[in-house]
Amino acid sequence: MKIVVIGGSGLIGSRVVARLERLGHQAVAASPRSGVNAVTGEGLANALEGAQVVVDLANSPSFEADAAMAFFESAGRNLAAAEVRAGVNHHVALSVVGTEGLLESGYFRAKMAQENLIQGSGIPYTIVRATQFFEFIGSVADFSMVDGVVRAPTAQMQPMVSDDGAAAVADVALAKPANGMVEVAGPEAFQIDEILRKYLAARSDPRKVVTDDNATYFGLHLNRRSLMPGAGARLASTRFADWLRDSAPRRSAAAGSVH
């Protein structure tokens, strides 16, 4: 089966493509790097020719409200039109758990617009709403720096490793369209302040984490469950402690030696 992965060269996309290829499918990594641009429509017709499934993993390069809205609306309309012409029978898109409760953010308003376009396109679809990825926990700490310390709330999150997220997306792409949403999340929940302490300690990062329920998450004010999945979510298997151990920077044999 031919499956076109929009954003197929990114963190999740490259893993989805690799997994689909291992399963014997023709997975096409489509991105501006390969001459396919969903925002402008360039290269879409050729890339989608003969495709049964399109997986949309493209993300706005800007989190600014107007830029993100323009990105997702343009890409969404261009993809829908190209998919109708190509006879695509399943559109899969990656979104974020809790989007409807995060509309204080212009970026999440743009993600909601993307979801609405997909639902109204007439093309069979599945929207995969995922929790945050372990690989981005460091960015949360960086963004939460205020006056030399990391300020973080006790709101919960249930993140996963990107490999598990990619596996879930690939499985959905090979299944029948749900014409609805599925949620995927990590196997365990953490308070944001707690997981940041664990991450920084494992990386020997001396920054102090201060618990502050008035602190924001990328500018968003959260309630305790804003980022949490519902009861029916698919749970990944990789635990945070195992990922921390396996992804820890390894010192070379010569590290610390004096020349």
One Martini backbone bead per residue (centre of mass of N, CA, C, O) as a GRO file, in nm:
protein
  259
    1MET     BB    1   0.097   0.035   0.021
    2LYS     BB    2   0.040   0.376  -0.028
    3ILE     BB    3   0.213   0.616   0.188
    4VAL     BB    4   0.185   0.953   0.276
    5VAL     BB    5   0.426   1.160   0.451
    6ILE     BB    6   0.377   1.448   0.600
    7GLY     BB    7   0.670   1.513   0.743
    8GLY     BB    8   0.886   1.261   0.690
    9SER     BB    9   1.166   1.412   0.821
   10GLY     BB   10   1.092   1.407   1.103
   11LEU     BB   11   1.076   1.278   1.407
   12ILE     BB   12   0.811   1.116   1.343
   13GLY     BB   13   0.809   1.068   1.035
   14SER     BB   14   1.066   0.890   1.011
   15ARG     BB   15   0.944   0.664   1.191
   16VAL     BB   16   0.696   0.599   1.026
   17VAL     BB   17   0.835   0.524   0.765
   18ALA     BB   18   1.010   0.294   0.877
   19ARG     BB   19   0.778   0.117   0.981
   20LEU     BB   20   0.624   0.080   0.712
   21GLU     BB   21   0.861  -0.048   0.558
   22ARG     BB   22   0.894  -0.297   0.744
   23LEU     BB   23   0.583  -0.381   0.659
   24GLY     BB   24   0.585  -0.337   0.322
   25HIS     BB   25   0.548  -0.042   0.250
   26GLN     BB   26   0.488   0.256   0.061
   27ALA     BB   27   0.680   0.511   0.191
   28VAL     BB   28   0.639   0.867   0.166
   29ALA     BB   29   0.858   1.132   0.208
   30ALA     BB   30   0.702   1.448   0.259
   31SER     BB   31   0.870   1.757   0.173
   32PRO     BB   32   1.042   2.030   0.093
   33ARG     BB   33   1.301   1.857   0.052
   34SER     BB   34   1.119   1.679  -0.181
   35GLY     BB   35   0.905   1.897  -0.319
   36VAL     BB   36   0.680   1.915  -0.078
   37ASN     BB   37   0.409   2.162  -0.030
   38ALA     BB   38   0.125   2.214   0.149
   39VAL     BB   39   0.100   2.529   0.157
   40THR     BB   40   0.136   2.563  -0.173
   41GLY     BB   41   0.111   2.261  -0.333
   42GLU     BB   42   0.375   2.160  -0.403
   43GLY     BB   43   0.383   1.825  -0.528
   44LEU     BB   44   0.115   1.676  -0.446
   45ALA     BB   45   0.007   1.528  -0.693
   46ASN     BB   46   0.249   1.337  -0.735
   47ALA     BB   47   0.269   1.215  -0.446
   48LEU     BB   48  -0.052   1.106  -0.443
   49GLU     BB   49  -0.022   0.911  -0.658
   50GLY     BB   50  -0.173   0.610  -0.555
   51ALA     BB   51  -0.280   0.681  -0.279
   52GLN     BB   52  -0.447   0.567   0.020
   53VAL     BB   53  -0.263   0.730   0.230
   54VAL     BB   54  -0.251   1.012   0.461
   55VAL     BB   55   0.008   1.160   0.663
   56ASP     BB   56  -0.014   1.437   0.894
   57LEU     BB   57   0.297   1.599   1.041
   58ALA     BB   58   0.286   1.885   1.001
   59ASN     BB   59   0.442   2.190   1.127
   60SER     BB   60   0.460   2.483   1.249
   61PRO     BB   61   0.732   2.710   1.264
   62SER     BB   62   0.511   2.880   1.420
   63PHE     BB   63   0.343   3.003   1.728
   64GLU     BB   64   0.212   3.220   1.600
   65ALA     BB   65  -0.109   3.271   1.542
   66ASP     BB   66  -0.124   3.361   1.239
   67ALA     BB   67   0.087   3.166   1.125
   68ALA     BB   68  -0.046   2.901   1.217
   69MET     BB   69  -0.317   2.940   1.076
   70ALA     BB   70  -0.209   2.964   0.788
   71PHE     BB   71  -0.075   2.691   0.777
   72PHE     BB   72  -0.318   2.493   0.848
   73GLU     BB   73  -0.519   2.598   0.638
   74SER     BB   74  -0.357   2.566   0.381
   75ALA     BB   75  -0.276   2.269   0.412
   76GLY     BB   76  -0.560   2.152   0.448
   77ARG     BB   77  -0.680   2.239   0.175
   78ASN     BB   78  -0.467   2.117  -0.014
   79LEU     BB   79  -0.491   1.825   0.079
   80ALA     BB   80  -0.790   1.777   0.026
   81ALA     BB   81  -0.786   1.835  -0.278
   82ALA     BB   82  -0.567   1.622  -0.352
   83GLU     BB   83  -0.715   1.373  -0.233
   84VAL     BB   84  -0.964   1.379  -0.411
   85ARG     BB   85  -0.812   1.350  -0.683
   86ALA     BB   86  -0.655   1.074  -0.583
   87GLY     BB   87  -0.843   0.886  -0.390
   88VAL     BB   88  -0.822   0.907  -0.097
   89ASN     BB   89  -0.923   0.691   0.205
   90HIS     BB   90  -0.707   0.821   0.427
   91HIS     BB   91  -0.681   1.054   0.696
   92VAL     BB   92  -0.394   1.139   0.893
   93ALA     BB   93  -0.360   1.312   1.212
   94LEU     BB   94  -0.164   1.515   1.424
   95SER     BB   95  -0.228   1.592   1.761
   96VAL     BB   96  -0.357   1.722   2.079
   97VAL     BB   97  -0.410   1.678   2.387
   98GLY     BB   98  -0.656   1.915   2.483
   99THR     BB   99  -0.713   2.141   2.271
  100GLU     BB  100  -1.001   2.258   2.359
  101GLY     BB  101  -0.849   2.367   2.646
  102LEU     BB  102  -0.608   2.561   2.472
  103LEU     BB  103  -0.736   2.844   2.336
  104GLU     BB  104  -0.548   3.067   2.451
  105SER     BB  105  -0.389   2.961   2.214
  106GLY     BB  106  -0.315   3.020   1.888
  107TYR     BB  107  -0.204   2.744   1.813
  108PHE     BB  108  -0.457   2.578   1.913
  109ARG     BB  109  -0.655   2.718   1.727
  110ALA     BB  110  -0.516   2.605   1.473
  111LYS     BB  111  -0.554   2.304   1.541
  112MET     BB  112  -0.861   2.320   1.545
  113ALA     BB  113  -0.891   2.408   1.252
  114GLN     BB  114  -0.767   2.156   1.135
  115GLU     BB  115  -0.973   1.955   1.247
  116ASN     BB  116  -1.223   2.085   1.110
  117LEU     BB  117  -1.130   2.040   0.819
  118ILE     BB  118  -1.118   1.734   0.832
  119GLN     BB  119  -1.419   1.684   0.918
  120GLY     BB  120  -1.526   1.862   0.649
  121SER     BB  121  -1.401   1.708   0.381
  122GLY     BB  122  -1.514   1.389   0.331
  123ILE     BB  123  -1.273   1.236   0.436
  124PRO     BB  124  -1.155   0.980   0.566
  125TYR     BB  125  -1.064   0.968   0.924
  126THR     BB  126  -0.785   1.028   1.164
  127ILE     BB  127  -0.727   1.158   1.488
  128VAL     BB  128  -0.420   1.197   1.660
  129ARG     BB  129  -0.395   1.230   2.003
  130ALA     BB  130  -0.116   1.354   2.174
  131THR     BB  131   0.118   1.367   2.383
  132GLN     BB  132   0.400   1.436   2.497
  133PHE     BB  133   0.749   1.430   2.446
  134PHE     BB  134   1.039   1.354   2.591
  135GLU     BB  135   1.226   1.527   2.393
  136PHE     BB  136   1.069   1.812   2.511
  137ILE     BB  137   1.135   1.864   2.815
  138GLY     BB  138   1.367   2.066   2.790
  139SER     BB  139   1.191   2.294   2.665
  140VAL     BB  140   1.016   2.338   2.910
  141ALA     BB  141   1.241   2.435   3.093
  142ASP     BB  142   1.338   2.674   2.922
  143PHE     BB  143   1.058   2.827   2.915
  144SER     BB  144   1.040   2.828   3.254
  145MET     BB  145   1.233   3.056   3.285
  146VAL     BB  146   1.270   3.258   3.595
  147ASP     BB  147   1.503   3.420   3.745
  148GLY     BB  148   1.697   3.143   3.722
  149VAL     BB  149   1.437   2.959   3.728
  150VAL     BB  150   1.217   2.686   3.737
  151ARG     BB  151   0.874   2.732   3.667
  152ALA     BB  152   0.619   2.500   3.793
  153PRO     BB  153   0.348   2.312   3.788
  154THR     BB  154   0.111   2.050   3.909
  155ALA     BB  155   0.033   1.969   3.659
  156GLN     BB  156  -0.043   1.718   3.440
  157MET     BB  157   0.137   1.453   3.264
  158GLN     BB  158   0.166   1.191   2.972
  159PRO     BB  159   0.428   1.104   2.836
  160MET     BB  160   0.629   1.008   2.542
  161VAL     BB  161   0.790   0.843   2.315
  162SER     BB  162   0.834   0.882   1.982
  163ASP     BB  163   0.827   0.584   1.895
  164ASP     BB  164   0.541   0.530   2.012
  165GLY     BB  165   0.395   0.743   1.849
  166ALA     BB  166   0.469   0.631   1.568
  167ALA     BB  167   0.337   0.355   1.606
  168ALA     BB  168   0.049   0.460   1.636
  169VAL     BB  169   0.028   0.602   1.363
  170ALA     BB  170   0.084   0.354   1.186
  171ASP     BB  171  -0.152   0.183   1.285
  172VAL     BB  172  -0.373   0.380   1.194
  173ALA     BB  173  -0.297   0.382   0.888
  174LEU     BB  174  -0.374   0.054   0.873
  175ALA     BB  175  -0.650   0.128   0.946
  176LYS     BB  176  -0.951   0.212   0.978
  177PRO     BB  177  -1.142   0.466   0.977
  178ALA     BB  178  -1.287   0.648   1.251
  179ASN     BB  179  -1.417   0.926   1.228
  180GLY     BB  180  -1.210   1.036   1.455
  181MET     BB  181  -1.065   0.998   1.776
  182VAL     BB  182  -0.739   0.929   1.911
  183GLU     BB  183  -0.552   0.834   2.197
  184VAL     BB  184  -0.212   0.901   2.312
  185ALA     BB  185   0.009   0.771   2.577
  186GLY     BB  186   0.167   0.731   2.841
  187PRO     BB  187   0.208   0.511   3.130
  188GLU     BB  188   0.256   0.789   3.301
  189ALA     BB  189   0.213   1.024   3.555
  190PHE     BB  190   0.298   1.380   3.597
  191GLN     BB  191   0.423   1.637   3.727
  192ILE     BB  192   0.581   1.894   3.596
  193ASP     BB  193   0.783   1.953   3.823
  194GLU     BB  194   0.875   1.657   3.856
  195ILE     BB  195   0.984   1.593   3.566
  196LEU     BB  196   1.192   1.820   3.561
  197ARG     BB  197   1.367   1.717   3.791
  198LYS     BB  198   1.437   1.446   3.666
  199TYR     BB  199   1.567   1.551   3.408
  200LEU     BB  200   1.788   1.737   3.527
  201ALA     BB  201   1.926   1.526   3.703
  202ALA     BB  202   2.000   1.326   3.465
  203ARG     BB  203   2.168   1.586   3.325
  204SER     BB  204   2.322   1.757   3.536
  205ASP     BB  205   2.127   1.998   3.601
  206PRO     BB  206   2.132   2.279   3.826
  207ARG     BB  207   1.857   2.362   3.803
  208LYS     BB  208   1.587   2.500   3.961
  209VAL     BB  209   1.270   2.385   4.084
  210VAL     BB  210   0.968   2.569   4.110
  211THR     BB  211   0.674   2.561   4.263
  212ASP     BB  212   0.401   2.702   4.044
  213ASP     BB  213   0.056   2.754   3.985
  214ASN     BB  214   0.113   3.032   3.810
  215ALA     BB  215   0.252   2.895   3.607
  216THR     BB  216   0.330   2.838   3.278
  217TYR     BB  217   0.260   2.666   2.958
  218PHE     BB  218   0.353   2.825   2.706
  219GLY     BB  219   0.142   3.056   2.832
  220LEU     BB  220  -0.039   2.854   2.988
  221HIS     BB  221  -0.319   2.793   3.181
  222LEU     BB  222  -0.359   2.528   3.403
  223ASN     BB  223  -0.504   2.251   3.484
  224ARG     BB  224  -0.457   1.943   3.608
  225ARG     BB  225  -0.597   1.808   3.312
  226SER     BB  226  -0.521   1.950   3.035
  227LEU     BB  227  -0.289   1.709   2.938
  228MET     BB  228  -0.491   1.474   2.968
  229PRO     BB  229  -0.619   1.184   2.908
  230GLY     BB  230  -0.844   0.962   2.858
  231ALA     BB  231  -0.962   0.644   2.940
  232GLY     BB  232  -0.922   0.532   2.617
  233ALA     BB  233  -0.629   0.534   2.587
  234ARG     BB  234  -0.338   0.470   2.438
  235LEU     BB  235  -0.062   0.296   2.580
  236ALA     BB  236   0.248   0.313   2.625
  237SER     BB  237   0.559   0.143   2.733
  238THR     BB  238   0.762   0.366   2.785
  239ARG     BB  239   0.948   0.474   3.039
  240PHE     BB  240   1.103   0.743   3.165
  241ALA     BB  241   1.342   0.609   3.314
  242ASP     BB  242   1.437   0.443   3.070
  243TRP     BB  243   1.488   0.678   2.878
  244LEU     BB  244   1.692   0.827   3.051
  245ARG     BB  245   1.899   0.600   3.053
  246ASP     BB  246   1.922   0.550   2.733
  247SER     BB  247   1.972   0.884   2.672
  248ALA     BB  248   2.222   0.925   2.806
  249PRO     BB  249   2.507   1.065   2.812
  250ARG     BB  250   2.817   0.943   2.692
  251ARG     BB  251   3.120   0.878   2.799
  252SER     BB  252   3.419   0.870   2.704
  253ALA     BB  253   3.718   0.723   2.765
  254ALA     BB  254   3.863   1.023   2.746
  255ALA     BB  255   3.713   1.149   2.951
  256GLY     BB  256   3.900   1.369   3.159
  257SER     BB  257   4.157   1.375   3.031
  258VAL     BB  258   4.500   1.462   3.020
  259HIS     BB  259   4.721   1.646   2.771
   0.00000   0.00000   0.00000
